[in-house]
Structure formats: C-alpha cells, structure tokens
Amino acid sequence: MDEQEKTDVAFKTTGCTWLGPVSDQVGVPLDQVNFIACQVFGLALAFWFRLFLGPQRVTAEVRHAVAVVFGASIVMFCFGWYAVHVFILVLSCYGIMITASVHNLHRYTLIASLGYLTLCQVSRVFIFDYGVLSTDFSGPLMMITQKVTTLAFQVHDGMSRKPEELKEDQRRLAVYSRPSLLEYLSYNINFLSVLVGPCCIYKDYIEFIKGQHVQHRLKRVKDSGSQQNGWNKVPEPSPVRTVINKLLVCVCCLLWFFIITKAFPVTYNVDPHFVSEASFVTRLAYALISVQAARPKFYFAWTLADAVHNAAGFGVSGVNERGEVSWDLISNVHIWEIETATSFKSFIDNWNIQTAFWLKSVCYDRAPFHRMPLTFVLSAIWHGVYPGYYFTFITAIPITLAARAVRRNFREYFLSSRQLKICYDVVTWAATQMTICYTVMPFLLLAVEPTMQYYRSMYFHVHIISILTVILLPRKPCGFKPESLKTRHSNNNVKED
C-alpha cells in the first residue's frame, strides 16, 4: 500500500471525508450528480408551476397538493426508502402541532425534531457508515427541522402570547391559527425546498401559494412612502433574468470546483509530510487557499436552490435603489459580501443566511442568558454529530467575543481619515479571512484526530490570541458609539448584537 492509499484509508476510517471518499475526489460522486439532476428538474418544474398553475388558473389547495406530490416524489427518487424518515418527522411534528397546548407545542416540537434528527445522524455516521455525503437523507431532515420549529414558535407567539410581549419581528411573523394538514405538508416538503431549503417564513409561503406574494411585497414599498420608483411598472415581474444570472453563478462555481477545488484538497492540510516539511507561513497560506476553494460547492447548492424558488415566482423582497424588483427574500448567501467581509460577524451574517435567521428566531432572541454561546451550541447540534462541528462552533465563541472587543476598542481611531480607514479595512479583511479559515477547518475535517493535528500545526494561535484579547481588553457597552463616528462602511458598520 503506497503513501496515498494509506492516507485515504486513514481519513475514511476516521470519518474524514469531503464530497465522498478522498480517493473518489477525481470525479463527482454519483449521488452528487443525482442531486444536481433533481435540482435542475425542480427548476423546470418551478417554471411550469408558475406558468400553468398560477393562482388565476387553479385554487390554492391544488397548488399545495401539487407542491407536496412533486416534493415527495423527489425525496423518494433521491433517497429511496430512507425518505420514510422525512415523512415520519413531518407527520410526528404535525401531531404535536394539533394535539399539544399552544403554550408548549414549540418546546415539544424543538425537542422531538432535534432528537429525531440527531438519532438519524448518529445512525448514518456510526452505524451505517455513510461518511459525510452532503446529499444524504439527513439534509432534508435538517431543513424540515428548521421549518417545523420555526412554524411552531410562530404559532406559539400568535396563539399564546400577547402582542405587547412580542418583539417586532415576532409580532410580524406570528401565526394566529394552526395550519391544516395540507398546508403543513406543503410548507415542509414542497418540491422547491425539500432537498436543500432554504427555510422560508410560513406566512410568506402561504402568500406565494395564494398568489399574493408579489403584490404584498411591492405594495409595502408603495405604502412605506419610499422614494424608490418602478414598483408599479412591473406588478407581475418575470424572474427569467434573475434566474439566468443565478444559473451563471452556479456554472462559475462548478468550473471553480473542477479547476481550483480539486487542486487544493482540504485534507492536505493535515498530510504528515506537508505538516513536517512546510513552514508555518506556507501551511497558513495553503489553509487559506484550500478553505476558500471549498466554498463554491456551498455557493452552488444555495444559489441553485434560490433560482428554483425564483423560477416559481417566489422570492420577491421589494425594490432596490434603482427601482428594480429584488429577488433575494430567501437568498441563503451573499457571495461578494462574504469574500470582502471585514469582520467575523459580517461573514456570518452573509453565510447560510436563512439558517442564521432560524437560529436567531428560535434561540438567540429567546434565550434568557448566554445567548451567543447557546446559539452556537444549537447550530452544532443541528449540523450533526461529527466532532468537527463542535470544534468549529465552540471555537467561534471566544473569536466572536474577541472580535467584538477589538472593534469597540480600536475602530474609532481609524475613522479620522480615508487612508486610515482603508488600512483598517484591509487589515480587518485579512484577519477575518484567516480567522474564518482557522475556525471552519474542523467543520471540513470532521474527526477529532485530524482536527487536533491541524490545530497543533497552527500552535493554537487563534485560540490563544482570542482568549487573551477577551481577558485583557476593557469591556465597552454594546451601544457604544464614539462621537467621531462619521465615516460609514458596509462591512465595518454592522450591528454587533
């Protein structure tokens, strides 16, 4: 057995795989091809759904039923008998929805859905030894967990809490009656989002099925008294141009995957020969390149899912500053904002956006204490049982606290001139990208042994710096706004809490 074969076996036995076994990374695994084919088929279905099953042609009940039938068919085609887990989870949570008290249904739903998801992930990883193929049946279960819990909390807010007890977002999204079985099934397993999501707001989805989504979104622009123009010129905007643009992004991501990602495998960061022979700077540079090269597979999946929703006419968020209709209501990623992020929070805010919103709505906004650590722990549990997930999200806690402390203590001194501000942006951009690379490496390596090997090769420098920063820097209130704050910047003026 040569050295490469030994490395492949070692990574496979420790659960450290990425897009399939390491030895298979010269090509796309078959189930990845099935996933792409199903999403492309879903795109064609979405256009057909919009053109031939519009609300003026059929009733909302028919649209619900068609969405459910196609969604169930896609799940069964992709995962075979494993699709039964999807139906068990949805029907079990609907049973909780209609039988539990409105005062407790959100708690029961969260416990039941996360518990079932975790059991399936344990069986997938440690019993059936599936590795970590991102398109296995746990993917739809993860999205359904988001949906059933989001809806349960919104029903709880609408039916058991007084309006004055709710925050503004909670009041706006509250649901005041329990959904019917057809509505519940349609929301959770519709063909638009059953594979990779994203999780959308229940009220937005129901408006879409009823044919009220676009009108309501554009009417809000008019009623707000905004100076933006053009909303009334396109009462029923065509999504074709937007879909084509997003498909072009997907093509670019695929090309990047075949050209760049394959050339810089993440697992090489813990190759014994590379770690022992390469300098610290070389290892640091390779880690940065390999992690950035790994992002396009996520960009591809999320952008394609967004395009599928848009093709069906779902996803209008309003009107932009040019008077054009924006189709980013349920976008899951802002690529440019990620690649140019100059703060840890700015990166997180633009990555897996709908999951971040779910975490905020079910945990961060409701936790009585330690909101940020609890949110990161919930995110780790939701992602799965691989140790690498927990390494990533637990590492993110001191990094977030350190980034917040540095920002509050030093940023004001770099706003007096444009040159200083540019220098600040460049330095914080580089620091953010390196920190993200360090933080997410366990997420890609998955197992304990390669994760610890990587962190040892990096001398745990980010952990040490973050903890020392939190300890040594003085704490300033979260609402601290220095008087000298005059310059504005899209990445370096994000809300911190």
N, C-alpha and C positions, 0 to 999 in steps of 0.2 A: 504493500500500500504506500503510494507516494505521499509527499507532504500535503498536497492539495486535498487528496482524498481524506487524510486524517483530519484536516481542518473541517471539511464538510461534515464528516461523521460527528465530530465533537460538537459542532453547532447544532446539528439536527437532534442529537441526544439531549442537549441542554435546553431544547425548545427555542434556540436562537435561529429563527428563520425569518425571511423577509421576502414577500411576494413568492412564497414557496420555498422548497429546499434550496440551499446555496448552490448545489450542483446543477439546478434547473434554471439558474438565472440567465442563461444564454438565450432564453426564449420566454414568451409569456405563457404561464400555466393555463391549462385548458379551461379551468373554471373562470379565469380572468376573461378569456375570450367569450365564454357564455354570458358573463356579466355585461360586457360591452354590447354583445348582441341583444340582450334583453333590454338594455337602456336605449339602444337605437330603435328597437321595436316599440318601446314605450314612447319614444319621441314621435314615431309615425302615428301611434295610437292617439297621442295628445293632439296632434293636428286634426286627425279625424274626429276626435271628440269635440273639438272646438267648432269645426265646420259643419258637422252633421248632427250633433247632439246639443246644439245650443239651447238655451232656456226658452227661446221663442218656438222651438220645434217640439221639445219633449218636456215633461214635468221634472221637477227636482227629484222625485222618487226614482224615476227612470235613470237619471244621471247618477244618482247614488248607487243604484243596483249595477249599472254597467261598470262604474269605477271599482266596485267590490269584486265582480266576476273577473275582470281583467287582472286586478291586483292579486287575487287568489291564484289565478292561472299562472302568472309569472312566478310567484313564490314556489308553487309546486313544480314548475318546469325547472327552476334553478336548483332546488334543494331536495326534490323527491319527497320521501316520507318524512324527512326532517321538518318539512313545512308544518307538520302537525303541531310543533311547538309554538308556532306563530298563532295558530287558531286557539290552542289551549290558553295561552297568555291573554289574548284579546277577550275571549269568552269568559274567562275567570274574572278578569277585571270588570267586565260589564256586569257580572253577577254581583260584585261588590258595589258597583255604581247604583244598582236598582234596589239592593236589599239593605245596605248599610245606612246608618244615620248620617245625615249631611254634616254633622259635627265631627265625624270620624272617618268618613269614606276616603279622604285624602291620605290619612295615615295608613289605613289598611291597604290602599292601592299602592302606595310607595313601598311598603314592606313586601307585599305579595309580588309585585313586578320585579323589584330589585332582587328578591330572594330567588324567584324562578330563573331570572336572567343569570344570576351567579351560579345556580345549580347547573344550568346548561353550559356555562363557560367552563366550570370545573370538569364536567364530563367530557367536553370537547377537547380540553387540553390534557388532562391527566388520565382519562380512561380510554378514549378513542384515539388519542394522539394525532390530532389533525394538524399539528403545527400551528401556524398563525396566518392562514389564508384569510385575507380581509373580506372575502366574498362568501364565507360560510354562513350557516343559518343564524349565527349569533348576531350578524349585522342587522337584519330586520328586527330581531328581538330588542336590540339596543334602541332602535328608533321607536319601536312601539312602547318601550318603557318610558321614553320621553313623552310620548303622546298621551298615554293613559294617565300618567301622573300629572302632566300639565292640565289636562281636562278635569281631573279630579279636584285639583286645587282651585281651579276656576269655578267649578260647581259649588265647592265649599264656600268660596268667597261670596258667590251670588246668592246662595240659599241659606247660609247660616250666620253671616256677618252683616253688620250694619254698614251702610256706605261710608259713614264718617270714620269707621275703624280701618278702612282700606286705604292703601297708598294710591296715588293717582293711576299708575299702571294697572294695579289690581282691580280698581273700580272700573276702568275702561274695558278690561278683558273678562270681567266676571260673567258667568253663565247662570241664568236665573231659572233654568228648568233642566231636568235630566234628559239627555238625548234618547231618542228611540234606538232600538237595536240596529236598524238600517243606517241611521246617521252615525252611530258609534262604529260600526264595521267600515263604513265608507271613509270616515276620518282616519282610521287606523291602518287599513290595508288597501287603500286606493292604489291604483297602478302607478300614479305619479311619484309616490314617495316610499313605496313599500320596500325597496331594496336599500337605498342609502339616504332616505329622507330628502330634504331636511324636515324637522319638526316645525309645523306651521301652527298658527293660532286657530283654535277651533272656530271662533266666530268669523275669521277671515275665510276659512274653508267653506263654511256654510253659505256665506255670501257669494263665494265663487260658484258653488253648485246651483244656487238660486238665480245666478246671472246678475247679481247686484254688486259684485266686487269692484269692477272698473268704475261704475257710476258713483259709488260711495266714496272711493278713493279720490277721484277727481273733484267730486262735489266738496270734499273737505278743503281742497285747495281754494276753491272759489269762496267758500264760506269763511275762510280764515282771513280774507281781505288781503292776501298776498299780492305783491306787485308782479308776480310771475304771470306771464301771458302764454296763451296757446292751449290751455287745458280744454277749452270748449271747441277747439278746432278738430279734435280727434276723440269724440265721445266713445268710439269703439276702436281703439288703436290696434294696429296689426303688430303682432310680435315677431314677424318674419325677420326683420333686420336685426333685432336683438338676438334672436335665436342663432342666426348665421354668425354674428360676432362671437357669441359664446362657443359655438362649434369650432370656429377658427382658433380660439384659445385652447380648446381641447386637442385639436390637431397639433398645435405647437407643443403642448405638454407631452403628447405621445412621442413626438420627434425628440424632445429633450430626454425622455425616458430611454429611448433606444440609443441615443448618441452619447449622452452625458452620464445618466444614472448608472448604466451598465458598466461604464468605465471607472466609476468611483463607488464600489460597494461599501456599505456602511460597516460590514463585518471586518473589513481590512483594518479598521481602527484598533482591533484587539488581536491582530495577527502577531504571534510571538516574535517572528523575525523583524517585522516592522517596528514593534514597540521597543525591541532591544537595540536595533541599529539606527533608527531615525532620531534626529534631535527633537527636543521639546517643541521648538518652533515649527519644525516640519510636521510633527504629529498634530499640533494645533491647527495648522493650515489645512491639512488633509481632513481633519474632523469637520472644519467649517465647510469645506467644499462638498464633502460627502453628504452632510446633513442637508445643505441647501439643494443638492442634486436629488435628494429623496422627496422633496416637497411636491414636485409636479404630479406625482401619482394621486395625491390628495386634491390638488387643483383640478385635475382631470375629472375625478369622480364627482366632486361637488359642483363644478361648473356644468357638467353634462346633466346632472340632476336638476339644476336650476333651469337649464334650457328646456328640459322636458316640461316643467311646470309652466314656463312662459309660453311654450307652444300650445298649451291648452287654454291660454288666456289668463293664467293665474300668476300673480307676482307684481302687479302694479302697486307702487308705493306712493305715487304722486307725480309731481312735475319738478324737473330740475331748474337751475337758474337760467337755462336757455329756453325754457318753455316747452321742453321735450318730455314726453312721458317716461318715467323711470320704472324699470322692471327689476328692481332689486329688493322687493319686500321680503323675500325668503332666501336671498343670497347667503351662502354659507362661508364665503371667502372673498376678501378684497386683496387681490394679489399685489398690486402696486403698494398699497399701504403696509403690507407685510414686509415686502422687500426693502422698503425705505423706513421702516419703523425705527424711531429713535428712543423708544422706551419699552420696557418689558410689558407694561400694561397695554400700550398701543398695539404691540404684536398680538397679544392675547385677544384684544377686542376685535381684531380683524381675521382671526383664525377660528374656524368652526363656530361661526357667529351664532347660529341657532342653538347649538348645544350650550354655548356660554349664556344665552338668554334663558334657557331651561334651568341651568344651574342657579342663575340669579333669582329666578322666579320661585323655585321650589326650596331653595336653601339659603342663599345669601340674604335675601330680603326678609326672611322669616326666622333665621337663627337668632336666639336671644343673646348669644355671646360667641366669641371666637368665630365670627362669620367667615373670614377668609380661609383659615385652616380647615374648617368643616366643609367648605365648598370644594377645596382641592381634594379632600378625602373622598367626598361623594363622587367626584369626577373619576378618581382612581378606581373606585368600586364599580362604577358604571362601565368603564373601559374593559375590565376583565380581571383575571386572577394572576396574570403574569407579574412577577416581582418588579420587572422594569417599569411598569405603570406606576407603582407606588414609589419607587425611587424618584421618578420624574416629578410627580405632584408634591411629594414631601420636600424635595429639593427646591421646588418653586416657592415654598412658603418663606424661608429666610431671604431668598433672592428678591421676592416682591417687597418685603419689608425693607431690605437694604436699598432697593431702587427708589422706593418712596422717600426714605430718609435722605438719600443723596440729592434727590430732586428738590426737596423742601429746603435743604441747607445751602445748596450751591447755585441753583439755576438762576436766581435773581442777579448774581454778579456777572452774568454773561449776556445780559439784555441791554446793556448801555450802548452798544454799537452793533452794526450789522456784521462786521468782521468777527467780533467775539461770538455772536450768535451762530454764525456759520461754523466756526470752530467747535462750538458746543454741540451743534447738530452732528457734525462729522464724528466727533469722539463718542457721543452717546449712541450713534448708529452702529459704530464698530463694536462698542461694548455690548449693545443689545444683541447683535447677531452672534457674537462669541458666547454670550451667556445663554441664549436660546439653544445654541448648538450643544453646549455642555449639559443643559437641563434635559433636552429631549433624547440624548443618546441612549439612556436606558430604555426609553419607550421603543426604540428600534432594535436594541439588542435583546431585550426581554428578560433574559435569565440573570440570575444573581452573579454567577462566576464571570461572564464577560463584562457585566456592568462594573463589578469591583475591579476587574483588570483594567478597564478603561479609566476609572477614577483614580486608581493608583498611578497609572501612567501620566495622569494630569496633576498628580500630587494634591488632589482635592482642593485646588487653589480657589475655585469659585465658592465652595462651601466655606472655606476659611475666611476669605475676604468678606463674604456676605454676613457671616456671624459677627466678625469684628466690627463691621460697619454699623450693624444694628446696635451693638453694645456701646460703641464709642461716640457715635454722632448724637448730638442733642435732639430730643424729640420736639417737633413743632406741631401745632394743631393742624388737623386736616383741612381746615378752612383758611389756612394762612395764605394771604395774598399780599406780597410786598407792593409798596406804593410805586416802585419803579417798574412794575409790570406794564409795559406799553406795547411791546412787540408781540405779535401773535404768530403762531406756527401750528400747522395742522397736526403734527406729530408730538410736539413738545408742549401742548396745551390741553392734553386730555384730562378729563376729570379723574381724580385718583381714587376716590372711594365710591 
